[in-house]
Amino acid sequence: MNNFFENLVSINDAINSQVWGKGLYLLLATGLLMTILNKAFQVSHLGHWIKETIGSLFNKNVSGHTKGKSISQFQALCTALAATIGVGNIAGVAAAITTGGPGAVFWMWVAAFLGMMTNYSENVLGIFYRRKNSDGEWSGGAMYYLHDGLGSKRGCKGIGKFLAVIFSIFCILASFGIGNMGQVNKIVVNFTSAFDISALSSKVLYDDITLYHLVIGLALVALAALIILGGLKRIANFAEKVVPFMVVTFVLGSIVIIIKNAGMIIPALKQIFVTAFTPNAAWGGATGITISTVITQGCKRGVFSNEAGLGSSVMVHSSSNVKEPVRQGMWGIFEVFSDTMVVCTMTALVILTSGVINLDSGAISSGITGDATLVAKAFYTVYGGLGEKFVSIAILLFAFTTVLGWSHYGSIAVEYLGGKTAVKIYKVIFVLMIISGALLTSSLAWDISDTFNGLMMIPNLIGVICLSGLVMKITKNYVDRKIHNLDIEPMLSYFPDIQKEAEKEIRK
């Protein structure tokens, strides 16, 4: 049996290194391609997309609750952010810095800048190719633009359907791992450590697992069941209340620490920009850190955090009440901006200015045993014991909302493969699997699900690249109509009936 697991680890490591190695360059290349084809929309139309996203929140069509089966544009954003803003924004950023040095933060920004247009393109295609299911709900995602978009190209019907199926399978498998058990495991480990109850933690069940782990796991199962089994509307209602609160609270808490250590801001920024191209030889011990490691760690952790290119968040963005594909695409730009440029940057500056890690040598303060602990100690320097508890609660909220978001992603993938009845079965299994995350100690499950998470991006990026010309046409059509005020027919949907209905709505 030991040989079996050793071989499994070896095989998974080989696949993972390829997916998150060469696949990472494919992802960056896709972001660069979409940035060029759409004339750097994230910069050239900066004022427009800010106005149409965060600047439009007082518009009831954007933030107000919707009738019927769709959700509002703001709810779609919050649900997508619920899934993307997770443990990666705390522990992931810390890991990028400890393994790649401060320069990794710069490459995290680069990945996010390009990822804005990848996420934009996914959402544009998601809205364009979405359709109503048997319950009158919007269904959209990479599997649909692979099936109907790539599949409609000459000689590509079979490959389009094949890629749609394997994307869905990888998505379902990833939802149980990265989107469920991995997140829950982080919640339980950090929460039981920060809020110890000796009466529960002293009751050892096996290995390092205690009765406390079981109790927290059961509580999460109960809460998740109430929300997930209620459908997307209930998930969206929960997300729109919790996500803005947790993001704003974490950012404000981080800003206080950064201001408190204002004298270290310039040295920290200098290290980020200088070591992005010339790694500090003192970091990384005797072997040091190579420029390749800096770039890989920064880009990889950035993608882990914002998920741009994985084809995941488009599945919830496609449920929005929006009619214009480009309008939801702009929410995709804002999603990546919020996740990486704001939340991840705050985490990075907290670590680099608080003194928990030496900027010259990379030496970490004593008593720090993990990446999440590094952030907790940084908060401790200003808030004391409350700081560590704050980070634990932040991880709980960030990770739990990720579980909710991924439950919807998996549901859409299951619906594509097996219909609505299969979704009900999936949701029950998904909720029950939460307890496994609380009780399992092996990291193999997380490593394998990480691989499936990465495998999702391969078929998705093939679809985005093959349909890049269409994204460019839809974007130009929108810019000509909305910015240059040309009276031309809008490009809203692949399906004539949906196109006609949507066109009627936007002309009102």
C-alpha positions as CSV (number, residue, x, y, z in Angstrom):
1,M,0.0,0.0,0.0
2,N,2.9,2.4,0.8
3,N,4.3,1.7,-2.6
4,F,0.9,2.6,-4.2
5,F,0.8,5.9,-2.4
6,E,4.4,6.7,-3.2
7,N,3.8,6.0,-6.9
8,L,0.6,8.1,-6.8
9,V,2.5,11.0,-5.2
10,S,5.2,10.7,-7.9
11,I,2.7,10.6,-10.8
12,N,0.8,13.6,-9.3
13,D,3.9,15.6,-8.8
14,A,5.0,15.0,-12.4
15,I,1.6,16.1,-13.8
16,N,1.4,19.1,-11.4
17,S,4.8,20.3,-12.4
18,Q,3.8,20.3,-16.0
19,V,0.4,21.9,-15.5
20,W,1.7,24.7,-13.2
21,G,4.9,24.9,-15.1
22,K,4.4,25.1,-18.8
23,G,0.7,25.6,-18.4
24,L,1.4,28.8,-16.4
25,Y,3.2,30.3,-19.5
26,L,0.2,29.4,-21.6
27,L,-2.0,31.2,-19.2
28,L,0.2,34.4,-19.2
29,A,0.4,34.2,-23.0
30,T,-3.4,34.1,-23.2
31,G,-3.7,37.1,-21.0
32,L,-1.2,39.0,-23.1
33,L,-3.0,38.0,-26.3
34,M,-6.4,39.2,-25.0
35,T,-4.8,42.4,-23.8
36,I,-3.3,43.1,-27.2
37,L,-6.4,42.1,-29.2
38,N,-8.7,44.3,-27.1
39,K,-6.3,47.2,-27.1
40,A,-5.4,47.0,-23.3
41,F,-9.1,47.5,-22.4
42,Q,-8.2,47.3,-18.7
43,V,-6.1,50.4,-19.1
44,S,-7.4,52.2,-22.2
45,H,-11.0,52.2,-20.7
46,L,-10.0,52.3,-17.0
47,G,-12.5,55.1,-16.2
48,H,-15.3,53.4,-18.1
49,W,-15.0,50.0,-16.4
50,I,-14.7,51.5,-12.9
51,K,-17.8,53.6,-13.6
52,E,-19.7,50.6,-14.9
53,T,-18.7,48.4,-12.0
54,I,-18.1,49.8,-8.5
55,G,-19.3,53.2,-9.7
56,S,-22.7,51.8,-10.6
57,L,-23.6,50.1,-7.3
58,F,-26.4,52.7,-6.6
59,N,-28.2,51.5,-9.7
60,K,-30.9,49.1,-8.8
61,N,-30.4,47.1,-12.0
62,V,-26.8,46.4,-10.7
63,S,-27.1,45.9,-7.0
64,G,-30.9,45.4,-6.4
65,H,-32.3,41.9,-6.0
66,T,-33.8,40.4,-9.1
67,K,-37.0,38.7,-9.8
68,G,-37.0,35.2,-11.3
69,K,-34.0,32.9,-11.4
70,S,-31.1,35.3,-12.2
71,I,-29.0,37.2,-9.7
72,S,-27.9,40.8,-9.8
73,Q,-24.5,41.8,-11.3
74,F,-23.3,42.8,-7.8
75,Q,-24.4,39.4,-6.4
76,A,-22.6,37.6,-9.2
77,L,-19.4,39.6,-8.4
78,C,-19.7,38.8,-4.6
79,T,-20.3,35.1,-5.3
80,A,-17.3,35.0,-7.6
81,L,-15.2,36.9,-5.1
82,A,-16.4,34.5,-2.4
83,A,-14.8,31.6,-4.4
84,T,-11.6,33.5,-5.4
85,I,-10.8,35.3,-2.1
86,G,-9.8,32.4,0.0
87,V,-6.8,31.0,1.9
88,G,-4.6,31.9,-1.1
89,N,-5.0,35.6,-0.2
90,I,-3.4,35.0,3.2
91,A,-1.3,31.8,3.3
92,G,-0.7,31.9,-0.5
93,V,0.8,35.4,-0.5
94,A,3.0,34.5,2.5
95,A,4.2,31.3,0.7
96,A,5.0,33.3,-2.4
97,I,7.2,35.7,-0.4
98,T,9.0,33.0,1.7
99,T,9.8,30.8,-1.3
100,G,10.2,33.5,-4.0
101,G,11.2,36.5,-2.0
102,P,9.6,40.0,-2.1
103,G,10.1,40.1,-5.9
104,A,7.4,37.5,-6.3
105,V,4.8,40.2,-5.4
106,F,5.7,42.1,-8.5
107,W,5.1,39.1,-10.7
108,M,1.9,38.5,-8.8
109,W,0.8,41.9,-10.0
110,V,1.9,41.1,-13.6
111,A,-0.1,37.9,-13.6
112,A,-3.1,39.9,-12.3
113,F,-2.8,42.6,-14.9
114,L,-2.8,40.1,-17.7
115,G,-5.4,38.0,-15.8
116,M,-7.8,40.9,-15.9
117,M,-8.3,40.4,-19.6
118,T,-8.4,36.6,-19.4
119,N,-11.2,36.8,-16.8
120,Y,-12.8,39.5,-18.9
121,S,-12.8,37.3,-22.0
122,E,-14.1,34.3,-20.1
123,N,-17.1,36.4,-18.8
124,V,-17.8,37.8,-22.2
125,L,-17.9,34.3,-23.7
126,G,-19.9,33.0,-20.7
127,I,-22.7,35.6,-21.2
128,F,-22.6,35.2,-25.0
129,Y,-23.0,31.4,-25.0
130,R,-25.2,31.0,-21.9
131,R,-28.7,29.5,-22.1
132,K,-31.7,28.7,-19.9
133,N,-32.0,25.3,-18.3
134,S,-35.2,23.3,-17.6
135,D,-35.8,25.4,-14.4
136,G,-35.5,28.7,-16.2
137,E,-32.1,29.4,-14.7
138,W,-29.1,30.7,-16.7
139,S,-26.4,28.1,-17.3
140,G,-23.1,29.2,-18.6
141,G,-19.4,28.5,-18.3
142,A,-16.4,27.2,-20.2
143,M,-18.1,23.9,-21.0
144,Y,-20.7,25.8,-23.0
145,Y,-18.5,28.0,-25.0
146,L,-16.3,25.0,-25.7
147,H,-19.3,23.0,-26.8
148,D,-21.1,25.6,-28.8
149,G,-18.3,28.1,-29.6
150,L,-15.3,26.0,-30.4
151,G,-17.6,23.2,-31.4
152,S,-19.3,25.3,-34.1
153,K,-16.0,25.9,-35.9
154,R,-15.3,23.8,-39.0
155,G,-14.1,20.3,-38.0
156,C,-14.1,21.1,-34.3
157,K,-17.5,19.7,-33.1
158,G,-15.9,16.6,-31.6
159,I,-13.0,18.3,-30.0
160,G,-15.2,21.1,-28.6
161,K,-17.5,18.5,-26.9
162,F,-14.5,16.5,-25.6
163,L,-12.9,19.5,-24.0
164,A,-16.2,20.6,-22.5
165,V,-16.6,17.2,-20.9
166,I,-13.0,16.9,-19.5
167,F,-13.3,20.5,-18.2
168,S,-16.4,19.6,-16.3
169,I,-14.9,16.5,-14.8
170,F,-11.8,18.4,-13.7
171,C,-14.0,21.1,-12.2
172,I,-16.1,18.6,-10.2
173,L,-13.0,16.9,-8.8
174,A,-11.4,20.2,-8.0
175,S,-14.5,21.4,-6.2
176,F,-14.2,18.6,-3.7
177,G,-10.6,19.3,-3.0
178,I,-9.4,22.9,-3.4
179,G,-13.0,24.1,-3.3
180,N,-14.1,22.1,-0.2
181,M,-11.8,19.9,1.9
182,G,-8.7,22.0,1.5
183,Q,-10.5,25.2,2.6
184,V,-12.2,23.4,5.5
185,N,-8.9,21.9,6.7
186,K,-7.4,25.4,6.9
187,I,-10.4,26.7,8.8
188,V,-10.3,23.9,11.4
189,V,-6.6,23.9,11.9
190,N,-6.4,27.7,12.4
191,F,-9.6,28.1,14.4
192,T,-8.8,25.3,16.9
193,S,-5.4,26.8,17.4
194,A,-6.5,30.4,17.9
195,F,-9.6,29.6,20.0
196,D,-8.6,26.6,22.0
197,I,-11.2,24.8,24.1
198,S,-9.3,22.3,26.2
199,A,-12.4,20.3,27.0
200,L,-12.7,19.5,23.3
201,S,-9.1,19.6,22.1
202,S,-7.9,17.2,24.9
203,K,-10.1,14.5,23.5
204,V,-7.9,12.9,20.8
205,L,-9.7,10.8,18.2
206,Y,-6.6,9.7,16.2
207,D,-3.2,11.2,15.3
208,D,-3.6,15.0,15.8
209,I,-7.3,15.0,15.2
210,T,-9.4,15.8,18.3
211,L,-13.1,16.1,19.2
212,Y,-12.7,19.9,18.6
213,H,-12.0,19.2,14.9
214,L,-15.1,17.0,14.7
215,V,-17.4,19.6,16.4
216,I,-16.1,22.5,14.1
217,G,-16.5,20.2,11.1
218,L,-20.1,19.3,12.0
219,A,-21.0,23.0,12.6
220,L,-19.6,23.8,9.1
221,V,-21.6,21.0,7.5
222,A,-24.8,22.3,9.1
223,L,-24.2,25.9,8.1
224,A,-23.2,24.9,4.5
225,A,-26.2,22.7,4.1
226,L,-28.6,25.6,5.0
227,I,-27.0,27.8,2.3
228,I,-25.9,25.4,-0.5
229,L,-29.0,23.3,-0.6
230,G,-31.0,26.6,-0.9
231,G,-29.6,27.2,-4.4
232,L,-27.7,30.0,-6.1
233,K,-30.0,32.7,-4.8
234,R,-29.3,31.8,-1.2
235,I,-25.5,31.6,-1.8
236,A,-25.6,35.0,-3.6
237,N,-27.6,36.6,-0.8
238,F,-25.1,35.3,1.8
239,A,-22.1,36.3,-0.4
240,E,-23.3,39.9,-1.0
241,K,-23.5,40.5,2.8
242,V,-20.4,38.7,3.9
243,V,-17.9,39.3,1.1
244,P,-17.9,43.2,1.2
245,F,-17.6,43.1,5.0
246,M,-14.7,40.6,5.1
247,V,-12.8,42.4,2.4
248,V,-13.2,45.9,3.8
249,T,-12.4,44.7,7.3
250,F,-9.3,42.9,6.3
251,V,-8.1,45.8,4.1
252,L,-8.7,48.3,6.9
253,G,-7.0,46.1,9.5
254,S,-4.0,45.8,7.1
255,I,-3.8,49.6,6.4
256,V,-3.5,50.3,10.1
257,I,-0.5,47.9,10.3
258,I,1.1,49.5,7.2
259,I,0.6,53.0,8.5
260,K,2.0,52.0,11.9
261,N,5.1,50.8,10.1
262,A,5.2,53.6,7.6
263,G,9.0,53.9,7.8
264,M,9.2,50.4,6.2
265,I,6.9,51.0,3.2
266,I,9.7,52.4,0.9
267,P,12.2,49.7,1.8
268,A,9.5,47.1,1.3
269,L,8.5,48.5,-2.1
270,K,12.2,48.8,-3.1
271,Q,12.7,45.1,-2.3
272,I,9.6,44.1,-4.4
273,F,10.8,46.0,-7.5
274,V,14.5,45.3,-7.2
275,T,14.3,41.6,-6.4
276,A,11.7,41.0,-9.1
277,F,14.6,41.1,-11.5
278,T,17.7,40.6,-9.3
279,P,16.9,38.2,-6.5
280,N,18.6,38.8,-3.1
281,A,21.3,36.2,-2.8
282,A,20.8,36.0,1.0
283,W,17.2,34.7,0.6
284,G,16.6,31.0,0.2
285,G,19.5,29.8,2.4
286,A,22.6,28.3,0.8
287,T,21.1,27.7,-2.6
288,G,19.5,31.2,-2.9
289,I,16.5,32.1,-5.0
290,T,16.7,32.2,-8.8
291,I,14.9,34.6,-11.1
292,S,12.9,31.7,-12.4
293,T,11.7,30.8,-8.9
294,V,10.7,34.5,-8.3
295,I,8.6,34.6,-11.5
296,T,7.1,31.2,-11.1
297,Q,6.1,31.7,-7.4
298,G,4.6,35.1,-8.0
299,C,2.6,34.2,-11.1
300,K,1.5,30.8,-9.7
301,R,0.3,32.3,-6.4
302,G,-1.4,35.1,-8.3
303,V,-3.3,32.6,-10.4
304,F,-4.1,30.5,-7.3
305,S,-5.6,33.6,-5.7
306,N,-7.7,35.2,-8.5
307,E,-8.3,32.0,-10.6
308,A,-8.2,34.1,-13.9
309,G,-7.9,31.6,-16.7
310,L,-9.2,28.5,-14.8
311,G,-12.7,29.1,-16.2
312,S,-14.2,28.9,-12.7
313,S,-15.8,32.2,-11.8
314,V,-17.5,32.6,-15.2
315,M,-20.0,29.9,-14.1
316,V,-21.5,32.3,-11.6
317,H,-21.0,35.5,-13.6
318,S,-23.1,33.8,-16.3
319,S,-26.1,33.8,-13.9
320,S,-26.2,37.6,-13.8
321,N,-29.2,39.6,-14.9
322,V,-26.9,41.5,-17.3
323,K,-27.7,41.7,-21.0
324,E,-24.4,43.0,-22.3
325,P,-21.5,40.4,-22.4
326,V,-18.9,43.2,-22.1
327,R,-20.6,44.7,-19.0
328,Q,-20.1,41.4,-17.1
329,G,-16.7,41.2,-18.6
330,M,-15.9,44.4,-16.8
331,W,-17.0,42.9,-13.5
332,G,-14.4,40.2,-14.2
333,I,-11.7,42.8,-14.5
334,F,-12.8,44.3,-11.2
335,E,-12.9,40.9,-9.6
336,V,-9.2,40.2,-10.4
337,F,-8.3,43.8,-9.4
338,S,-10.0,43.4,-6.0
339,D,-8.6,40.0,-5.3
340,T,-4.9,40.5,-6.2
341,M,-4.2,44.2,-6.6
342,V,-6.0,45.1,-3.4
343,V,-6.3,42.1,-0.9
344,C,-3.1,40.3,-1.9
345,T,-1.1,43.5,-1.9
346,M,-2.4,44.4,1.6
347,T,-1.3,41.0,2.8
348,A,2.2,41.4,1.2
349,L,2.8,44.8,2.6
350,V,1.7,43.7,6.1
351,I,4.2,40.9,6.0
352,L,7.1,43.1,4.6
353,T,6.6,46.1,6.8
354,S,5.8,44.5,10.1
355,G,9.2,43.0,10.8
356,V,8.2,39.3,10.9
357,I,10.6,38.7,8.1
358,N,14.0,40.3,7.6
359,L,14.1,42.2,4.2
360,D,17.8,41.7,3.8
361,S,18.2,38.1,4.7
362,G,14.8,36.6,4.5
363,A,15.0,35.3,8.0
364,I,11.6,34.6,9.6
365,S,10.9,35.5,13.2
366,S,11.1,32.6,15.6
367,G,7.9,30.7,16.5
368,I,6.4,30.9,13.0
369,T,5.6,27.5,11.7
370,G,3.4,28.1,8.7
371,D,2.4,30.6,6.0
372,A,-0.8,31.6,7.7
373,T,1.1,31.9,11.0
374,L,3.4,34.4,9.3
375,V,0.4,36.7,8.6
376,A,-1.0,36.1,12.1
377,K,2.3,37.2,13.7
378,A,2.3,40.3,11.5
379,F,-1.1,41.3,12.9
380,Y,0.1,40.4,16.4
381,T,2.8,43.1,16.2
382,V,0.1,45.7,16.2
383,Y,-3.0,44.1,17.7
384,G,-1.5,41.6,20.1
385,G,-3.4,38.4,20.7
386,L,-6.5,39.9,19.0
387,G,-4.5,40.1,15.8
388,E,-3.9,36.4,15.6
389,K,-7.6,35.7,16.4
390,F,-8.5,38.3,13.7
391,V,-6.5,36.4,11.1
392,S,-8.1,33.1,12.2
393,I,-11.6,34.6,11.7
394,A,-10.5,36.1,8.4
395,I,-9.4,32.6,7.2
396,L,-12.7,31.2,8.4
397,L,-14.7,33.7,6.4
398,F,-12.5,33.7,3.3
399,A,-12.3,29.9,3.2
400,F,-16.0,29.2,4.0
401,T,-17.2,31.6,1.3
402,T,-14.8,29.9,-1.1
403,V,-16.6,26.6,-0.3
404,L,-19.9,28.1,-1.1
405,G,-18.7,29.6,-4.4
406,W,-17.1,26.3,-5.5
407,S,-20.3,24.4,-4.7
408,H,-22.0,26.4,-7.5
409,Y,-19.1,25.8,-9.9
410,G,-19.3,22.0,-9.3
411,S,-23.1,22.2,-9.7
412,I,-22.9,23.8,-13.1
413,A,-20.3,21.2,-14.2
414,V,-22.6,18.3,-12.9
415,E,-25.6,19.9,-14.6
416,Y,-23.8,19.9,-18.0
417,L,-22.8,16.3,-17.6
418,G,-25.9,14.8,-15.9
419,G,-28.8,17.3,-15.7
420,K,-30.6,18.9,-12.8
421,T,-31.4,15.7,-10.9
422,A,-27.7,14.9,-10.7
423,V,-27.1,18.4,-9.2
424,K,-29.2,17.6,-6.2
425,I,-27.2,14.5,-5.5
426,Y,-23.9,16.4,-6.0
427,K,-24.9,19.1,-3.5
428,V,-25.7,16.5,-0.8
429,I,-22.3,14.7,-1.3
430,F,-20.5,18.1,-1.5
431,V,-21.9,19.2,1.9
432,L,-21.1,15.8,3.5
433,M,-17.5,15.9,2.2
434,I,-16.9,19.0,4.4
435,I,-16.5,16.7,7.4
436,S,-13.6,15.0,5.6
437,G,-11.7,18.3,5.3
438,A,-12.0,18.7,9.1
439,L,-10.8,15.2,9.9
440,L,-8.3,14.2,7.2
441,T,-4.6,14.7,8.0
442,S,-3.0,13.6,4.7
443,S,-1.9,16.3,2.2
444,L,-2.1,14.0,-0.8
445,A,-5.8,14.8,-1.4
446,W,-5.1,18.5,-1.5
447,D,-2.1,18.0,-3.8
448,I,-4.2,15.9,-6.2
449,S,-7.1,18.4,-6.2
450,D,-4.6,21.2,-6.8
451,T,-3.6,19.3,-10.0
452,F,-7.2,19.0,-11.1
453,N,-7.6,22.7,-10.4
454,G,-4.7,23.4,-12.8
455,L,-6.0,20.9,-15.4
456,M,-9.2,23.0,-15.7
457,M,-7.3,25.8,-17.3
458,I,-5.9,23.8,-20.3
459,P,-9.3,23.2,-22.1
460,N,-10.5,26.6,-20.9
461,L,-7.6,28.5,-22.4
462,I,-7.8,26.5,-25.6
463,G,-11.4,27.8,-25.8
464,V,-10.5,31.4,-25.0
465,I,-7.7,31.5,-27.6
466,C,-9.8,29.9,-30.3
467,L,-12.6,32.3,-29.7
468,S,-10.4,35.3,-29.1
469,G,-11.5,36.8,-32.4
470,L,-15.1,36.7,-31.3
471,V,-14.2,38.4,-28.0
472,M,-12.4,41.2,-30.0
473,K,-15.5,41.7,-32.2
474,I,-17.9,41.8,-29.2
475,T,-15.7,44.3,-27.4
476,K,-15.3,46.5,-30.5
477,N,-19.1,46.3,-31.0
478,Y,-19.7,47.5,-27.4
479,V,-17.1,50.3,-27.6
480,D,-18.5,51.6,-30.9
481,R,-22.1,51.6,-29.4
482,K,-21.5,52.7,-25.8
483,I,-18.4,54.9,-26.1
484,H,-18.4,56.2,-29.7
485,N,-22.3,56.3,-29.8
486,L,-22.6,54.5,-33.2
487,D,-26.0,53.1,-34.1
488,I,-25.2,49.5,-34.9
489,E,-26.7,46.1,-34.0
490,P,-25.4,44.8,-30.6
491,M,-23.7,41.4,-30.2
492,L,-25.4,39.9,-27.2
493,S,-25.9,36.2,-27.6
494,Y,-25.1,33.2,-29.8
495,F,-28.7,32.2,-29.7
496,P,-31.1,34.2,-32.0
497,D,-34.1,34.1,-29.5
498,I,-31.9,35.2,-26.6
499,Q,-30.3,37.9,-28.8
500,K,-33.7,39.2,-29.8
501,E,-35.0,39.3,-26.2
502,A,-31.8,40.9,-24.8
503,E,-31.8,43.5,-27.6
504,K,-35.3,44.5,-26.8
505,E,-34.4,45.0,-23.1
506,I,-31.4,47.2,-23.7
507,R,-33.3,49.4,-26.2
508,K,-35.9,50.2,-23.5
